[in-house]
Amino acid sequence: MALVDGNFSQDEENLLKVLVGGMNISDKSRNLLFAEIDNPKQQKVDLNIFKDDLMNATTLLSGLAQLAKADGTLHPAEKLYIQTLGRELGYMDDAMMMLVE
């Protein structure tokens, strides 16, 4: 998500590190995630695990919206990306507009 607009800002990096730091995961997993944050690259995400889980799907989309806004600018590409993911997860456009406004 942080790379969608072509700019991985320090604010986005900081937010990701705070989120990962607060996760209830092993130190090994946390360190792997920190390494990914330090060396970002676009990755394909399999959304199938979220399609039947409304709570986690909503959490995912809300988190992506928060990340997109972390640098103070919601880039049109970020907005479109979140809306596209929302549609893939079965959300209506109106619901997605609330997240990205």
Buried (B, 14 or more C-beta within 10 A) or exposed (E): BBBBBEEBBEBBBEBBBEBBEEEEEEEEEBEEBBEEBEEEEEEEEEEEEBEEEEEEBBEBBEBBBBBBBBBEEBBEEBBEBBBEBBEEBEBEEEEBEEBBE
